[in-house]
Amino acid sequence: MSTAIIDARGWQSSFDLKTGEKVQPESDAQRIVKEVLQKHPYPGDMDKASNRWVSDTALELIENYTPRFVFLSYAAQYFSLRYNPMTDENRSKLISEALNEAKRFIELSGYTPIIVGTGDMTPLIGNIDITRLEGLALCTNWSARYAGLYEPSDKDMTLLNSHPFIEKIIPREEIVRLFNGTPEQAQRVPEFLMVARKGYAFKALSPTMKVPVMTPSDCITVPVFIPGSDINDITGIRDELEKLTAKKNIALIILEGAGVNDFPLPYRSCINGKEWFTYETGDAQYLTISSGEHRFFDYPKGYKYYDETDVNNDFPFSGYFKSIPVNTFASSFPGRSIAVGNKSMFMHMVTGADICIECFSRNMFNQGTMAVIHRDDK
């Protein structure tokens, strides 16, 4: 059983992650984690102290749990880049500050780092309004370049195929073929997947999200700092983790919003997708890095998420996730592992670490912190 511990600025409680029911009594691991949560309240997604919170929380957890593998995500600069207008100079400064925070963690912890930039950002030129089609068009949360299309009329297809801001429209069959999907997985893929040109984003009905000023670029490659390796694809990171953790303590660090144009370290340029599809910063990219295989189908872009929404669903604290993804590196790692990040829901669902601590934020509203203990028997 995985246990979730929520800390809402002084109020703490433990739950079964799958059912949402309260858990009693406390284990030793729960007591350790509760103390760490209490000492390190989350400052907020775009607060300047947010990335420092990642390092400080991880260092505290390392002192108490002594893991061999650490998975960290620094995302404060991504939120700031996406929603705040700024100059190129200020954008570069923000990325450098995030990297400096990661370096501080490395120096204090002594862990050997692998650092992955998720791809750079580009100014938003304009939106593609898909709210007035005769068919149904959907954007998944945090996706800007992709939108799903269902039961489009001939008029819709004529309009969309000639739209100057749409790069291509891919039928379901092509997506399933590209990622070797099963018939069951195909059921969750939209009839068509629309791809926006660089600098443009699809505008669907999503009243809870802030309006961005920048969107993820079409990043065919992303930077990976991994000395001594010759990998050329983000799917190769998993194998490197297998090799390196056999010899030393490793920290896999995700630096969001950093691409090959502004990555301030020596790097390998690694393929970030497959054929016409490139990963945006998000769950699929994290899972691909963590598992070593393409993970388009776990949460397909533009799928009908509401078809799977029910008040009685499992994993009520895990957002759109309805099950714990399988085959992540830390879930099979025999040594101790932790994950800490300021990207809500991602750390406990995509890393597979024994103990995960993350911000408990929804649509950038700070509701405290959450820890998940997947295993406490190592």
N, C-alpha and C positions, 0 to 999 in steps of 0.2 A: 504494500500500500504506500502511495506517495502522500506525504503530508504537506499541506500549505499552511504557512503562518503569516497572517496579515498584521501589520503594525500601522495603525492610523494615528500617529503622533500621540503615543501614550497608551492607547488601547490595543491590546494584543489578544489574538485568539487563534487556535489551531483547528484545521479542518482536514477531512479526507479530500484530497485533490479531485478525485473522480466523482464523488457523490455530493460534496459540499457539506456533509454532516460534521458536526463538531467532534473533535478527537480528545479522548482522555484515556489514560493519564499521559504525562509528558515523558519523553525519552531523554537521555543525556544529550543527544544531538539537538533536540528541540530547545533544551535549555541554553546550549551554546549559541544557537542561531538567534534565539530571542534576545540574548544579551547584545549580540552584534547589531541587530536591528534597532534596538533601543539607543545604542551609542551613535548610530549613523542615520539620522533622519534624511530623507531625500529632499534636496533643495528645489527641484523643478527641472523640467526638460530643457529650458533655454537659460537657466541660471548658470553663471560663470563657474560656480562651484560644482556643477553636476558631474563633470568628468573627474574632478578630484574625489568626489564621493565614490566613484567606481574604484579608484585605486585604494583609498583608505579602507573601504569596506572589504575589499579583497585581501589586503594586508592583515586586517584584523582576523579574518576567517582563516588565513594561512597559519597565523600564530596559534589558533585554537584547534585546527583540524589537520595541518601538515599534509596538504595534497601533493601529488606528483604531477598532476596536470591541471592547468588553470585556463579557463576560457573567459576572455574579457571583451566587452563591447563598449567603445566610447562613441556616443551618438549625439552629444550636446551640440557639436558644431553642425551636424546634419540638420537638426531642427532650426538652428539659427540661420543657416544658409538658405533653407527652403522658404522661410517666412519673413526674413528681414532683408530689405534692400541694402546692398553694400558694394563697395568698390572691389576691383580685382585684388588690390593690395590688402584690403581688410579680409577678404576671403582666404588669401594665402596665409595671413597672420593667424586666422582662426584654426586652420589645419595644422600649422606649426605648433600652436599652443596645445592642441589635442595630442599631437605626437610627443611633445615635451612631458605631458602628464603620463603618457604611456612609458616614456623613458624613466621617469621618476619611479614608477612602479617597478620597472626592471632593475634599476639600481638598488632599490631597497629590498627587493625580494630575492635577487640573485637568479631568477629563472631565465632560461634561454628562450628568446622570443621568436615567434613567427608573426609577422605583422602583415595584415591584408587590408588594402584600401578597397572600399566597395564600389568606387567609381565616382567620377566628378559630376558636378552639377552644371546646368546651363540656364541662362535667364529665360523665363517664360515669355515667349513672343505673343502667344494667344491661345485661346481655348477652342476646342471642337465641341460644339453643343450637340449632344445626342439625346436630348430630352424630348424632342418633338417628332421622333420617328414613329411610323405606324407599327413597327416591330418593337421589341424590347431590347434596350441597350443598358449594360451594367458595367460600372467600374468597381473593382475591388478596393477596399481601403488601402491607402498608401501607394496604389498603382496610378501612375500618370500616363504612361505611354501605351497601355493596353486596355482594351474594353471588349466585353463579350457582347455578341449580337444573337438574338433569338427571333425566329419567325419573321424575318424582314420581308417586306413587300417588294415587288419589282421596282416600285418608285424609290424605296429606301436604297436598294442596291445600286440603282442608277445614280442617285445622289452621292452615295458614299464612295463609289468607285471613281467618281470624277472629282472628289473633294481634294483641293490642293494641299491640305494639311495632313492627309492620311497617306501613309507610306504604302501599306498593303493590307489586304483582308485575306485571312487564312482560314480555309474550311476545317472543320473538326477532324476529318479523316487525315489531313496532312499533319495536324498537331499530334494525333495519336501515333502516326507512323514515325514522326521525328523522334519521339521520346519512348518508343516501344511500349505503348500503353496497352493495358488489358481491356476487354469489353466493359468490365466493371468501372475502370478508371475513365473510360470514354464517356460514360453517362454524366460525369461531372464537368465535362468540357463544353464550353458554349458552342453553338452551331458554327459560329464564325468568330475569329479573334481579330480585332482591328488594331493596327499598329500606327501610332502617331509619328510624324516626322520630328526630327530633333527640334526642341524648343517649343513644342506644342503639347497640350495635355487635353485629355477628354474631360468634358464637363457633364456629369450625370447628377442625379438627385442624391446629394450627400450633405445635408444642412449642418451636420455636426463638425465638419472639418474646416480648419482655417483655409483661407485663400492663399495659395503659394505664390511666391515671386520667382522661384527657381524650381526646376524639375530635374530628375536624373537624366544624364546624357545617355545616348545610345553607346554604351561602353562595350565595345567588342573585346577589349582587354582591360584588366585591372592590375595594379601593382602589388607584388608580393615580395616582402623582404624575408628571404629564407636562405641565408648563406650556405654555400656548399651544395645546393640542390640545382638540378637542371630541369625542373618541372616547367611546363608551358601551358598548363590548364588548371583551373581552380579545383577540378576533380582530383588532381594529383596531390593535394595537400593532405588528404587523409592518410595516404601511404607514408608520407614523410613523418606524420605524427606517430605512426606505428614504429618506424625506425628510431626516431629520436627519443621517444619516451622510454625506450628500452635501456637508454644509457644515462639520461639526465632529466631534470625537472623542466617541463616545457610550459610556456604561456602562449597560447594562440590568441592574438589580439586583433580585433576587428576595428578598423578606423573608418567610420562612416563618412561619406561625402568626399573622400580623398581619391583622386584618380591619377593616371600616369602623368598628367600635366603639372600636378602640384604636390606629388609625393616626395617629401624631403629626405629620402633615404635611398641607397642603392637598391634596385628592385629588379625582379624578373617580371616581364610583361606576360600575364597569363590569360588565356582565353576565358571569357566570362559568359558562356552560353553555348549555343549549338545552331549552326547555320544562320538563319535569319533572326533567331531569338537570342536576346541578351538579357541578363538578369538586372533588374533594378535592386536597390537596397531593400531587402525584405526577407521574409521567411524562406522562400525558395532558394535564394542565394546562400543564406546561412546553412540551410540543410544540405545543399550541394557541397559546400566546404566541409561540413561536419561528417557527411556520410561518404563522400567520394563518388557520388553518382548523381545524375540529374534528377531533381525533385520537383518537376513542374506540377505533378498530379496531386501532391499533398493538399494544396489549396490553389486550384487553377485560377488564372487571371480571368476575371469577368464571369465567374460561375454564379449560379443562383443560390447564394448563401442562405437565403431565407427558406429554401426548401428543407434545410437541415436545422432550422431554428425551432426550438421547442423548450418550454419552461422546464420540462423534465429531462432535458439533455444532460449527459455527463459533462464533467469538467466546467463547472459554472464560473470558475475564476480564470479560465484560459482563453477568453475571447472567442474567436472563431474556430479554434482548435477543438475537435471532438474526440481526439485520441492522442496519445503520446507518440510522436513519430519514431519509427524503428530504425535501427542500424546507424545511429549516431555514434561517433567515435567514443565518447566518454561512457556511453551506456554499456559498452563491452570492455572498457579499459579495466584491467584487474587492480590497478592501484587506486588510491583516493583521488577524487577530482572535485573541483568547484567551478562555478560560473557566476560572474557578476557583470551586470550591465545596466545602462540606463535606456534600455529599449524594452518596454513593457511586454510581457508574455513570451518574448523570444527566448530568454535565457533558460526558463524551465522547460520549454517545449522543444527547442531545436538543438540544445547542446548535449542532453543526456547525462549531465554531471550529477554526482552524488548529492551535492548541496548547491542550490542556485538562489541567488539573491538579485532582485530586480526592483525597479520602480513600479509601483502599482498605480499606473496612470492610464486614463482612457481619453483619447482625443486631446491629449496634452493637459488634462486636468489632474493635478497632483492629489492623489488620495492616500499617499503614504508609501510603504514598501511591502514587498511580499517575498517570502522565502519558500522554497519547495525542497523538501528532503525526499529524494527518490530512494536512497539507500543509506542505512546507518549501521551496517554490519561489517564494515571493513576495518 
